[in-house]
Amino acid sequence: MADPVAEKSGFLCMYMSNHPDTLVSYVRHWGKVTEHVVSAKMTTIDTKGMNLSYQTKGGATKEVRVVFDPPLAGYEEVKPRLMAMKADAEEELGMVPAPQITSFRFSRNMAYMAAMVSALIYTTFAPVPGSPNYSPLYAPAHILLANLPSWMLTFSWTILVVTHSLESLYTLSLCKKHRTGFVLGVSVELPSQARIRPADYSQAQYILTTLAVGFPAWVEMRRQIQEARIESIMKGQ
C-alpha cells in the first residue's frame, strides 16, 4: 500500500521551504541536534517521519530524521501534527515568536523591481517627438509604445498601484507586530552582511519601499524575521 504522505512529499517540502525557522526548531528539538544550526530544509516526509537537512554555523551540511510517534494515519494528519510539533519545539527552545526588527536590508530583488518600475515611468512620461523636452534618448520608449496595445500602460499602472498599496498595508502590519516603531534605528545592509548597525531613519523606509517596488520589500523583511527567530533559539539555550 502506497504511503499517502510520501506521495505528496514534494509539495510538502516546497511548502515548508517558506518556513526555515520552523524547520530549524524541528532539527534542534525533535532531532536533538545541539550544534548551532543556521538553516534547515525538509528533504522528504512520510507517515513515519521526516528527513531534514541542516547547515551548521561552521558551514557543514548534515541530515537528521525525525520520527513521528505515533505514525501519521493519513495525509490529513500532517498539518495538525506539524503545528503541534512546532508549538512544542518553540516553547522548549525559547524561540521568540515576534522578534523586534531594527534593520532595513536592501536586496537584489528590490533593485530588479525598481528597474522595472523605472522602465514603466520612463515609457509613460517620455516626451513626444517634436516637443521642447524631447530627446533621442526617449526613442526606445516610443518604439515600445507603438508595439503595445493602447490599454497596456493604464493596465500596468492600475496593477502596480493596487497591488503595491495592498502590500504596503501588509508591510505595515509586520512593522506593528515586530515593533519597528515610527522612528526606527536602522541601517541599509546587503543580504551578505550579518552585523546590524543602528542609525537614525524612519519606519517609513519599509512602507515606502513596498509602495515603490512591491513584494521584494516585505519578502526581505520576512526573511529578517525568520533569521531573528532562528537566532533567538541559540540565545535561549
Secondary structure, 3 states (H helix, E strand, C coil): CCCCCHHHHHHHHHHHCCCHHHHHHHHHHHCCCCCCEEEEEEEEEECCEEEEEEEECCCCEEEEEEECCCCCCCHHHHHHHHHHHHHHHHHHHCCCCCCCCCCEECCHHHHHHHHHHHHHHHHHCCCCCCCCCCCHHHHHHHHHHHCCCCCHHHHHHHHHHHHHHHHHHHHHHHHHHCCCCCEEECCEECCCCCCCCCCEEECHHHHHHHHHHCHHHHHHHHHHHHHHHHHHHHHHC
